[in-house]
Amino acid sequence: MQATVELPEVVLQQLEMLARREGATPGDLIRRIVEDHVARCQASAHRSVNVSLPLIPASETGPIRPITGKDVDCTALG
């Protein structure tokens, strides 16, 4: 696939300088940067978090009383 990217002149100059420093072309550098970004985004999307439930033990919260519609109405009205 090919794409055209419009960059501000100052960014293009920095890109060309970085590419020369690395012995690559600007296109190679852009490709690598995009591939790295996509890989990081995919890795963060696939992370799984293992947690034990409950997150906050009942011993630290105290009793939790049920809330009714009347409780919500009283809270909303002040």
PDB file of N, CA, C and O in Angstrom:
ATOM      1  N   MET A   1       0.843  -1.172   0.000  1.00  0.00           N
ATOM      2  CA  MET A   1       0.000   0.000   0.000  1.00  0.00           C
ATOM      3  C   MET A   1       0.890   1.237   0.000  1.00  0.00           C
ATOM      4  O   MET A   1       1.963   1.247   0.603  1.00  0.00           O
ATOM      5  N   GLN A   2       0.439   2.249  -0.666  1.00  0.00           N
ATOM      6  CA  GLN A   2       1.173   3.507  -0.682  1.00  0.00           C
ATOM      7  C   GLN A   2       0.286   4.600  -0.111  1.00  0.00           C
ATOM      8  O   GLN A   2      -0.936   4.577  -0.265  1.00  0.00           O
ATOM      9  N   ALA A   3       0.921   5.555   0.550  1.00  0.00           N
ATOM     10  CA  ALA A   3       0.182   6.681   1.107  1.00  0.00           C
ATOM     11  C   ALA A   3       1.015   7.940   0.935  1.00  0.00           C
ATOM     12  O   ALA A   3       2.245   7.894   0.916  1.00  0.00           O
ATOM     13  N   THR A   4       0.336   9.041   0.814  1.00  0.00           N
ATOM     14  CA  THR A   4       1.002  10.334   0.752  1.00  0.00           C
ATOM     15  C   THR A   4       0.772  11.028   2.082  1.00  0.00           C
ATOM     16  O   THR A   4      -0.357  11.109   2.566  1.00  0.00           O
ATOM     17  N   VAL A   5       1.846  11.526   2.665  1.00  0.00           N
ATOM     18  CA  VAL A   5       1.765  12.189   3.957  1.00  0.00           C
ATOM     19  C   VAL A   5       2.266  13.614   3.798  1.00  0.00           C
ATOM     20  O   VAL A   5       3.369  13.847   3.304  1.00  0.00           O
ATOM     21  N   GLU A   6       1.444  14.562   4.223  1.00  0.00           N
ATOM     22  CA  GLU A   6       1.874  15.956   4.180  1.00  0.00           C
ATOM     23  C   GLU A   6       2.381  16.332   5.560  1.00  0.00           C
ATOM     24  O   GLU A   6       1.659  16.227   6.552  1.00  0.00           O
ATOM     25  N   LEU A   7       3.633  16.771   5.612  1.00  0.00           N
ATOM     26  CA  LEU A   7       4.257  17.153   6.874  1.00  0.00           C
ATOM     27  C   LEU A   7       4.700  18.603   6.803  1.00  0.00           C
ATOM     28  O   LEU A   7       5.088  19.083   5.737  1.00  0.00           O
ATOM     29  N   PRO A   8       4.647  19.300   7.919  1.00  0.00           N
ATOM     30  CA  PRO A   8       5.212  20.652   7.930  1.00  0.00           C
ATOM     31  C   PRO A   8       6.697  20.585   7.567  1.00  0.00           C
ATOM     32  O   PRO A   8       7.365  19.593   7.858  1.00  0.00           O
ATOM     33  N   GLU A   9       7.198  21.616   6.947  1.00  0.00           N
ATOM     34  CA  GLU A   9       8.583  21.635   6.465  1.00  0.00           C
ATOM     35  C   GLU A   9       9.578  21.318   7.584  1.00  0.00           C
ATOM     36  O   GLU A   9      10.528  20.564   7.377  1.00  0.00           O
ATOM     37  N   VAL A  10       9.361  21.891   8.763  1.00  0.00           N
ATOM     38  CA  VAL A  10      10.297  21.671   9.869  1.00  0.00           C
ATOM     39  C   VAL A  10      10.302  20.193  10.290  1.00  0.00           C
ATOM     40  O   VAL A  10      11.354  19.650  10.628  1.00  0.00           O
ATOM     41  N   VAL A  11       9.150  19.554  10.271  1.00  0.00           N
ATOM     42  CA  VAL A  11       9.073  18.133  10.632  1.00  0.00           C
ATOM     43  C   VAL A  11       9.760  17.293   9.565  1.00  0.00           C
ATOM     44  O   VAL A  11      10.476  16.344   9.884  1.00  0.00           O
ATOM     45  N   LEU A  12       9.548  17.632   8.325  1.00  0.00           N
ATOM     46  CA  LEU A  12      10.192  16.904   7.230  1.00  0.00           C
ATOM     47  C   LEU A  12      11.714  17.013   7.332  1.00  0.00           C
ATOM     48  O   LEU A  12      12.425  16.031   7.120  1.00  0.00           O
ATOM     49  N   GLN A  13      12.206  18.195   7.654  1.00  0.00           N
ATOM     50  CA  GLN A  13      13.649  18.369   7.805  1.00  0.00           C
ATOM     51  C   GLN A  13      14.193  17.523   8.956  1.00  0.00           C
ATOM     52  O   GLN A  13      15.255  16.913   8.831  1.00  0.00           O
ATOM     53  N   GLN A  14      13.470  17.485  10.070  1.00  0.00           N
ATOM     54  CA  GLN A  14      13.895  16.664  11.204  1.00  0.00           C
ATOM     55  C   GLN A  14      13.864  15.183  10.836  1.00  0.00           C
ATOM     56  O   GLN A  14      14.765  14.428  11.200  1.00  0.00           O
ATOM     57  N   LEU A  15      12.833  14.778  10.121  1.00  0.00           N
ATOM     58  CA  LEU A  15      12.707  13.388   9.682  1.00  0.00           C
ATOM     59  C   LEU A  15      13.872  13.004   8.776  1.00  0.00           C
ATOM     60  O   LEU A  15      14.466  11.938   8.938  1.00  0.00           O
ATOM     61  N   GLU A  16      14.196  13.867   7.830  1.00  0.00           N
ATOM     62  CA  GLU A  16      15.308  13.588   6.921  1.00  0.00           C
ATOM     63  C   GLU A  16      16.630  13.508   7.682  1.00  0.00           C
ATOM     64  O   GLU A  16      17.473  12.663   7.378  1.00  0.00           O
ATOM     65  N   MET A  17      16.811  14.384   8.669  1.00  0.00           N
ATOM     66  CA  MET A  17      18.039  14.378   9.455  1.00  0.00           C
ATOM     67  C   MET A  17      18.145  13.078  10.265  1.00  0.00           C
ATOM     68  O   MET A  17      19.208  12.460  10.312  1.00  0.00           O
ATOM     69  N   LEU A  18      17.042  12.668  10.899  1.00  0.00           N
ATOM     70  CA  LEU A  18      17.046  11.413  11.671  1.00  0.00           C
ATOM     71  C   LEU A  18      17.317  10.218  10.767  1.00  0.00           C
ATOM     72  O   LEU A  18      18.084   9.324  11.122  1.00  0.00           O
ATOM     73  N   ALA A  19      16.692  10.208   9.612  1.00  0.00           N
ATOM     74  CA  ALA A  19      16.884   9.103   8.672  1.00  0.00           C
ATOM     75  C   ALA A  19      18.352   9.021   8.234  1.00  0.00           C
ATOM     76  O   ALA A  19      18.924   7.931   8.198  1.00  0.00           O
ATOM     77  N   ARG A  20      18.960  10.158   7.904  1.00  0.00           N
ATOM     78  CA  ARG A  20      20.381  10.159   7.515  1.00  0.00           C
ATOM     79  C   ARG A  20      21.249   9.630   8.651  1.00  0.00           C
ATOM     80  O   ARG A  20      22.170   8.843   8.429  1.00  0.00           O
ATOM     81  N   ARG A  21      20.945  10.070   9.872  1.00  0.00           N
ATOM     82  CA  ARG A  21      21.725   9.640  11.032  1.00  0.00           C
ATOM     83  C   ARG A  21      21.655   8.124  11.211  1.00  0.00           C
ATOM     84  O   ARG A  21      22.626   7.496  11.635  1.00  0.00           O
ATOM     85  N   GLU A  22      20.495   7.538  10.883  1.00  0.00           N
ATOM     86  CA  GLU A  22      20.308   6.096  11.039  1.00  0.00           C
ATOM     87  C   GLU A  22      20.674   5.323   9.777  1.00  0.00           C
ATOM     88  O   GLU A  22      20.618   4.093   9.767  1.00  0.00           O
ATOM     89  N   GLY A  23      21.042   6.019   8.730  1.00  0.00           N
ATOM     90  CA  GLY A  23      21.386   5.346   7.482  1.00  0.00           C
ATOM     91  C   GLY A  23      20.175   4.769   6.790  1.00  0.00           C
ATOM     92  O   GLY A  23      20.265   3.737   6.126  1.00  0.00           O
ATOM     93  N   ALA A  24      19.039   5.429   6.940  1.00  0.00           N
ATOM     94  CA  ALA A  24      17.792   4.957   6.348  1.00  0.00           C
ATOM     95  C   ALA A  24      17.210   6.070   5.476  1.00  0.00           C
ATOM     96  O   ALA A  24      17.691   7.202   5.478  1.00  0.00           O
ATOM     97  N   THR A  25      16.179   5.721   4.744  1.00  0.00           N
ATOM     98  CA  THR A  25      15.467   6.742   3.981  1.00  0.00           C
ATOM     99  C   THR A  25      14.341   7.279   4.861  1.00  0.00           C
ATOM    100  O   THR A  25      13.934   6.613   5.813  1.00  0.00           O
ATOM    101  N   PRO A  26      13.834   8.472   4.558  1.00  0.00           N
ATOM    102  CA  PRO A  26      12.686   8.975   5.326  1.00  0.00           C
ATOM    103  C   PRO A  26      11.492   8.017   5.278  1.00  0.00           C
ATOM    104  O   PRO A  26      10.777   7.849   6.266  1.00  0.00           O
ATOM    105  N   GLY A  27      11.289   7.393   4.116  1.00  0.00           N
ATOM    106  CA  GLY A  27      10.185   6.428   4.001  1.00  0.00           C
ATOM    107  C   GLY A  27      10.373   5.236   4.922  1.00  0.00           C
ATOM    108  O   GLY A  27       9.421   4.774   5.550  1.00  0.00           O
ATOM    109  N   ASP A  28      11.612   4.732   5.004  1.00  0.00           N
ATOM    110  CA  ASP A  28      11.899   3.608   5.908  1.00  0.00           C
ATOM    111  C   ASP A  28      11.636   4.006   7.359  1.00  0.00           C
ATOM    112  O   ASP A  28      11.065   3.239   8.134  1.00  0.00           O
ATOM    113  N   LEU A  29      12.058   5.211   7.709  1.00  0.00           N
ATOM    114  CA  LEU A  29      11.870   5.687   9.080  1.00  0.00           C
ATOM    115  C   LEU A  29      10.385   5.835   9.410  1.00  0.00           C
ATOM    116  O   LEU A  29       9.939   5.419  10.480  1.00  0.00           O
ATOM    117  N   ILE A  30       9.629   6.421   8.500  1.00  0.00           N
ATOM    118  CA  ILE A  30       8.176   6.557   8.720  1.00  0.00           C
ATOM    119  C   ILE A  30       7.541   5.182   8.875  1.00  0.00           C
ATOM    120  O   ILE A  30       6.728   4.969   9.774  1.00  0.00           O
ATOM    121  N   ARG A  31       7.911   4.242   7.995  1.00  0.00           N
ATOM    122  CA  ARG A  31       7.355   2.887   8.060  1.00  0.00           C
ATOM    123  C   ARG A  31       7.645   2.246   9.417  1.00  0.00           C
ATOM    124  O   ARG A  31       6.762   1.644  10.028  1.00  0.00           O
ATOM    125  N   ARG A  32       8.899   2.380   9.885  1.00  0.00           N
ATOM    126  CA  ARG A  32       9.272   1.779  11.162  1.00  0.00           C
ATOM    127  C   ARG A  32       8.513   2.418  12.324  1.00  0.00           C
ATOM    128  O   ARG A  32       8.052   1.722  13.229  1.00  0.00           O
ATOM    129  N   ILE A  33       8.386   3.744  12.295  1.00  0.00           N
ATOM    130  CA  ILE A  33       7.670   4.437  13.359  1.00  0.00           C
ATOM    131  C   ILE A  33       6.207   3.995  13.395  1.00  0.00           C
ATOM    132  O   ILE A  33       5.661   3.734  14.467  1.00  0.00           O
ATOM    133  N   VAL A  34       5.583   3.914  12.240  1.00  0.00           N
ATOM    134  CA  VAL A  34       4.174   3.496  12.182  1.00  0.00           C
ATOM    135  C   VAL A  34       4.029   2.044  12.649  1.00  0.00           C
ATOM    136  O   VAL A  34       3.122   1.734  13.422  1.00  0.00           O
ATOM    137  N   GLU A  35       4.910   1.156  12.190  1.00  0.00           N
ATOM    138  CA  GLU A  35       4.848  -0.251  12.609  1.00  0.00           C
ATOM    139  C   GLU A  35       5.017  -0.381  14.116  1.00  0.00           C
ATOM    140  O   GLU A  35       4.295  -1.148  14.753  1.00  0.00           O
ATOM    141  N   ASP A  36       5.964   0.358  14.698  1.00  0.00           N
ATOM    142  CA  ASP A  36       6.164   0.318  16.154  1.00  0.00           C
ATOM    143  C   ASP A  36       4.927   0.809  16.897  1.00  0.00           C
ATOM    144  O   ASP A  36       4.520   0.221  17.899  1.00  0.00           O
ATOM    145  N   HIS A  37       4.335   1.888  16.399  1.00  0.00           N
ATOM    146  CA  HIS A  37       3.140   2.434  17.053  1.00  0.00           C
ATOM    147  C   HIS A  37       1.987   1.438  17.005  1.00  0.00           C
ATOM    148  O   HIS A  37       1.311   1.219  18.010  1.00  0.00           O
ATOM    149  N   VAL A  38       1.762   0.838  15.848  1.00  0.00           N
ATOM    150  CA  VAL A  38       0.680  -0.144  15.706  1.00  0.00           C
ATOM    151  C   VAL A  38       0.926  -1.337  16.626  1.00  0.00           C
ATOM    152  O   VAL A  38      -0.007  -1.821  17.267  1.00  0.00           O
ATOM    153  N   ALA A  39       2.161  -1.816  16.699  1.00  0.00           N
ATOM    154  CA  ALA A  39       2.482  -2.960  17.556  1.00  0.00           C
ATOM    155  C   ALA A  39       2.219  -2.628  19.023  1.00  0.00           C
ATOM    156  O   ALA A  39       1.674  -3.453  19.756  1.00  0.00           O
ATOM    157  N   ARG A  40       2.606  -1.417  19.459  1.00  0.00           N
ATOM    158  CA  ARG A  40       2.357  -1.019  20.858  1.00  0.00           C
ATOM    159  C   ARG A  40       0.872  -0.916  21.144  1.00  0.00           C
ATOM    160  O   ARG A  40       0.417  -1.320  22.214  1.00  0.00           O
ATOM    161  N   CYS A  41       0.112  -0.382  20.203  1.00  0.00           N
ATOM    162  CA  CYS A  41      -1.339  -0.243  20.398  1.00  0.00           C
ATOM    163  C   CYS A  41      -2.005  -1.615  20.487  1.00  0.00           C
ATOM    164  O   CYS A  41      -2.901  -1.815  21.306  1.00  0.00           O
ATOM    165  N   GLN A  42      -1.581  -2.545  19.663  1.00  0.00           N
ATOM    166  CA  GLN A  42      -2.148  -3.891  19.698  1.00  0.00           C
ATOM    167  C   GLN A  42      -1.777  -4.596  20.991  1.00  0.00           C
ATOM    168  O   GLN A  42      -2.599  -5.310  21.565  1.00  0.00           O
ATOM    169  N   ALA A  43      -0.549  -4.403  21.457  1.00  0.00           N
ATOM    170  CA  ALA A  43      -0.119  -5.045  22.700  1.00  0.00           C
ATOM    171  C   ALA A  43      -0.919  -4.526  23.878  1.00  0.00           C
ATOM    172  O   ALA A  43      -1.304  -5.299  24.755  1.00  0.00           O
ATOM    173  N   SER A  44      -1.175  -3.216  23.909  1.00  0.00           N
ATOM    174  CA  SER A  44      -1.927  -2.664  25.038  1.00  0.00           C
ATOM    175  C   SER A  44      -3.388  -3.083  24.965  1.00  0.00           C
ATOM    176  O   SER A  44      -4.042  -3.196  26.002  1.00  0.00           O
ATOM    177  N   ALA A  45      -3.917  -3.315  23.769  1.00  0.00           N
ATOM    178  CA  ALA A  45      -5.310  -3.745  23.630  1.00  0.00           C
ATOM    179  C   ALA A  45      -5.484  -5.190  24.075  1.00  0.00           C
ATOM    180  O   ALA A  45      -6.577  -5.583  24.483  1.00  0.00           O
ATOM    181  N   HIS A  46      -4.416  -5.988  24.000  1.00  0.00           N
ATOM    182  CA  HIS A  46      -4.506  -7.405  24.344  1.00  0.00           C
ATOM    183  C   HIS A  46      -4.073  -7.704  25.774  1.00  0.00           C
ATOM    184  O   HIS A  46      -4.093  -8.860  26.197  1.00  0.00           O
ATOM    185  N   ARG A  47      -3.684  -6.681  26.517  1.00  0.00           N
ATOM    186  CA  ARG A  47      -3.268  -6.922  27.896  1.00  0.00           C
ATOM    187  C   ARG A  47      -4.446  -7.411  28.711  1.00  0.00           C
ATOM    188  O   ARG A  47      -5.562  -6.906  28.586  1.00  0.00           O
ATOM    189  N   SER A  48      -4.187  -8.382  29.533  1.00  0.00           N
ATOM    190  CA  SER A  48      -5.233  -8.825  30.449  1.00  0.00           C
ATOM    191  C   SER A  48      -4.778  -8.517  31.869  1.00  0.00           C
ATOM    192  O   SER A  48      -3.607  -8.673  32.214  1.00  0.00           O
ATOM    193  N   VAL A  49      -5.704  -8.090  32.657  1.00  0.00           N
ATOM    194  CA  VAL A  49      -5.396  -7.731  34.023  1.00  0.00           C
ATOM    195  C   VAL A  49      -6.056  -8.757  34.933  1.00  0.00           C
ATOM    196  O   VAL A  49      -7.270  -8.959  34.896  1.00  0.00           O
ATOM    197  N   ASN A  50      -5.242  -9.389  35.737  1.00  0.00           N
ATOM    198  CA  ASN A  50      -5.781 -10.360  36.690  1.00  0.00           C
ATOM    199  C   ASN A  50      -5.901  -9.692  38.050  1.00  0.00           C
ATOM    200  O   ASN A  50      -4.903  -9.272  38.635  1.00  0.00           O
ATOM    201  N   VAL A  51      -7.106  -9.598  38.540  1.00  0.00           N
ATOM    202  CA  VAL A  51      -7.336  -9.021  39.854  1.00  0.00           C
ATOM    203  C   VAL A  51      -8.193  -9.989  40.655  1.00  0.00           C
ATOM    204  O   VAL A  51      -8.980 -10.757  40.102  1.00  0.00           O
ATOM    205  N   SER A  52      -8.023  -9.934  41.947  1.00  0.00           N
ATOM    206  CA  SER A  52      -8.884 -10.757  42.783  1.00  0.00           C
ATOM    207  C   SER A  52     -10.041  -9.890  43.258  1.00  0.00           C
ATOM    208  O   SER A  52      -9.866  -8.718  43.592  1.00  0.00           O
ATOM    209  N   LEU A  53     -11.199 -10.475  43.282  1.00  0.00           N
ATOM    210  CA  LEU A  53     -12.394  -9.760  43.715  1.00  0.00           C
ATOM    211  C   LEU A  53     -12.763 -10.191  45.119  1.00  0.00           C
ATOM    212  O   LEU A  53     -12.504 -11.341  45.474  1.00  0.00           O
ATOM    213  N   PRO A  54     -13.329  -9.370  45.905  1.00  0.00           N
ATOM    214  CA  PRO A  54     -13.693  -7.989  45.632  1.00  0.00           C
ATOM    215  C   PRO A  54     -12.463  -7.088  45.689  1.00  0.00           C
ATOM    216  O   PRO A  54     -11.493  -7.380  46.389  1.00  0.00           O
ATOM    217  N   LEU A  55     -12.523  -6.000  44.948  1.00  0.00           N
ATOM    218  CA  LEU A  55     -11.400  -5.068  44.923  1.00  0.00           C
ATOM    219  C   LEU A  55     -11.214  -4.403  46.285  1.00  0.00           C
ATOM    220  O   LEU A  55     -10.088  -4.209  46.744  1.00  0.00           O
ATOM    221  N   ILE A  56     -12.322  -4.059  46.919  1.00  0.00           N
ATOM    222  CA  ILE A  56     -12.274  -3.485  48.261  1.00  0.00           C
ATOM    223  C   ILE A  56     -12.986  -4.472  49.184  1.00  0.00           C
ATOM    224  O   ILE A  56     -14.195  -4.667  49.061  1.00  0.00           O
ATOM    225  N   PRO A  57     -12.250  -5.097  50.110  1.00  0.00           N
ATOM    226  CA  PRO A  57     -12.875  -6.078  50.997  1.00  0.00           C
ATOM    227  C   PRO A  57     -13.985  -5.451  51.844  1.00  0.00           C
ATOM    228  O   PRO A  57     -13.890  -4.294  52.252  1.00  0.00           O
ATOM    229  N   ALA A  58     -15.021  -6.218  52.097  1.00  0.00           N
ATOM    230  CA  ALA A  58     -16.153  -5.733  52.891  1.00  0.00           C
ATOM    231  C   ALA A  58     -15.702  -5.260  54.265  1.00  0.00           C
ATOM    232  O   ALA A  58     -16.306  -4.351  54.832  1.00  0.00           O
ATOM    233  N   SER A  59     -14.650  -5.864  54.806  1.00  0.00           N
ATOM    234  CA  SER A  59     -14.168  -5.468  56.128  1.00  0.00           C
ATOM    235  C   SER A  59     -13.664  -4.021  56.126  1.00  0.00           C
ATOM    236  O   SER A  59     -13.594  -3.391  57.181  1.00  0.00           O
ATOM    237  N   GLU A  60     -13.314  -3.495  54.956  1.00  0.00           N
ATOM    238  CA  GLU A  60     -12.834  -2.124  54.872  1.00  0.00           C
ATOM    239  C   GLU A  60     -13.925  -1.135  54.494  1.00  0.00           C
ATOM    240  O   GLU A  60     -13.726   0.074  54.607  1.00  0.00           O
ATOM    241  N   THR A  61     -15.065  -1.623  54.051  1.00  0.00           N
ATOM    242  CA  THR A  61     -16.134  -0.719  53.619  1.00  0.00           C
ATOM    243  C   THR A  61     -17.253  -0.611  54.645  1.00  0.00           C
ATOM    244  O   THR A  61     -17.985   0.378  54.661  1.00  0.00           O
ATOM    245  N   GLY A  62     -17.389  -1.593  55.479  1.00  0.00           N
ATOM    246  CA  GLY A  62     -18.530  -1.617  56.386  1.00  0.00           C
ATOM    247  C   GLY A  62     -19.732  -2.178  55.654  1.00  0.00           C
ATOM    248  O   GLY A  62     -19.629  -2.565  54.490  1.00  0.00           O
ATOM    249  N   PRO A  63     -20.861  -2.223  56.320  1.00  0.00           N
ATOM    250  CA  PRO A  63     -22.047  -2.795  55.672  1.00  0.00           C
ATOM    251  C   PRO A  63     -22.527  -1.908  54.521  1.00  0.00           C
ATOM    252  O   PRO A  63     -22.459  -0.681  54.594  1.00  0.00           O
ATOM    253  N   ILE A  64     -22.993  -2.530  53.500  1.00  0.00           N
ATOM    254  CA  ILE A  64     -23.547  -1.800  52.362  1.00  0.00           C
ATOM    255  C   ILE A  64     -25.045  -2.019  52.378  1.00  0.00           C
ATOM    256  O   ILE A  64     -25.523  -3.145  52.237  1.00  0.00           O
ATOM    257  N   ARG A  65     -25.786  -0.928  52.554  1.00  0.00           N
ATOM    258  CA  ARG A  65     -27.238  -1.074  52.625  1.00  0.00           C
ATOM    259  C   ARG A  65     -27.825  -0.896  51.232  1.00  0.00           C
ATOM    260  O   ARG A  65     -27.293  -0.146  50.413  1.00  0.00           O
ATOM    261  N   PRO A  66     -28.920  -1.589  50.976  1.00  0.00           N
ATOM    262  CA  PRO A  66     -29.547  -1.458  49.661  1.00  0.00           C
ATOM    263  C   PRO A  66     -30.118  -0.044  49.473  1.00  0.00           C
ATOM    264  O   PRO A  66     -30.547   0.594  50.435  1.00  0.00           O
ATOM    265  N   ILE A  67     -30.117   0.421  48.252  1.00  0.00           N
ATOM    266  CA  ILE A  67     -30.647   1.738  47.931  1.00  0.00           C
ATOM    267  C   ILE A  67     -31.953   1.550  47.173  1.00  0.00           C
ATOM    268  O   ILE A  67     -32.042   0.733  46.256  1.00  0.00           O
ATOM    269  N   THR A  68     -32.950   2.306  47.562  1.00  0.00           N
ATOM    270  CA  THR A  68     -34.248   2.242  46.903  1.00  0.00           C
ATOM    271  C   THR A  68     -34.463   3.507  46.097  1.00  0.00           C
ATOM    272  O   THR A  68     -33.685   4.456  46.193  1.00  0.00           O
ATOM    273  N   GLY A  69     -35.510   3.517  45.312  1.00  0.00           N
ATOM    274  CA  GLY A  69     -35.868   4.721  44.565  1.00  0.00           C
ATOM    275  C   GLY A  69     -36.165   5.895  45.488  1.00  0.00           C
ATOM    276  O   GLY A  69     -35.875   7.043  45.150  1.00  0.00           O
ATOM    277  N   LYS A  70     -36.747   5.608  46.664  1.00  0.00           N
ATOM    278  CA  LYS A  70     -37.054   6.666  47.630  1.00  0.00           C
ATOM    279  C   LYS A  70     -35.756   7.317  48.115  1.00  0.00           C
ATOM    280  O   LYS A  70     -35.702   8.535  48.288  1.00  0.00           O
ATOM    281  N   ASP A  71     -34.689   6.494  48.342  1.00  0.00           N
ATOM    282  CA  ASP A  71     -33.409   7.054  48.783  1.00  0.00           C
ATOM    283  C   ASP A  71     -32.851   7.996  47.719  1.00  0.00           C
ATOM    284  O   ASP A  71     -32.321   9.059  48.043  1.00  0.00           O
ATOM    285  N   VAL A  72     -32.968   7.614  46.472  1.00  0.00           N
ATOM    286  CA  VAL A  72     -32.447   8.454  45.385  1.00  0.00           C
ATOM    287  C   VAL A  72     -33.238   9.741  45.305  1.00  0.00           C
ATOM    288  O   VAL A  72     -32.657  10.814  45.141  1.00  0.00           O
ATOM    289  N   ASP A  73     -34.574   9.652  45.419  1.00  0.00           N
ATOM    290  CA  ASP A  73     -35.418  10.856  45.370  1.00  0.00           C
ATOM    291  C   ASP A  73     -35.080  11.818  46.492  1.00  0.00           C
ATOM    292  O   ASP A  73     -35.002  13.027  46.275  1.00  0.00           O
ATOM    293  N   CYS A  74     -34.876  11.284  47.703  1.00  0.00           N
ATOM    294  CA  CYS A  74     -34.567  12.134  48.848  1.00  0.00           C
ATOM    295  C   CYS A  74     -33.209  12.804  48.671  1.00  0.00           C
ATOM    296  O   CYS A  74     -33.037  13.966  49.039  1.00  0.00           O
ATOM    297  N   THR A  75     -32.258  12.088  48.116  1.00  0.00           N
ATOM    298  CA  THR A  75     -30.908  12.643  47.913  1.00  0.00           C
ATOM    299  C   THR A  75     -30.965  13.741  46.861  1.00  0.00           C
ATOM    300  O   THR A  75     -30.327  14.782  47.020  1.00  0.00           O
ATOM    301  N   ALA A  76     -31.721  13.524  45.787  1.00  0.00           N
ATOM    302  CA  ALA A  76     -31.785  14.490  44.694  1.00  0.00           C
ATOM    303  C   ALA A  76     -32.506  15.773  45.117  1.00  0.00           C
ATOM    304  O   ALA A  76     -32.187  16.858  44.631  1.00  0.00           O
ATOM    305  N   LEU A  77     -33.471  15.642  46.018  1.00  0.00           N
ATOM    306  CA  LEU A  77     -34.248  16.813  46.430  1.00  0.00           C
ATOM    307  C   LEU A  77     -33.598  17.563  47.584  1.00  0.00           C
ATOM    308  O   LEU A  77     -34.013  18.675  47.911  1.00  0.00           O
ATOM    309  N   GLY A  78     -32.607  16.981  48.190  1.00  0.00           N
ATOM    310  CA  GLY A  78     -31.883  17.686  49.244  1.00  0.00           C
ATOM    311  C   GLY A  78     -32.370  17.279  50.554  1.00  0.00           C
ATOM    312  O   GLY A  78     -31.880  17.765  51.573  1.00  0.00           O
TER     313      GLY A  78
END
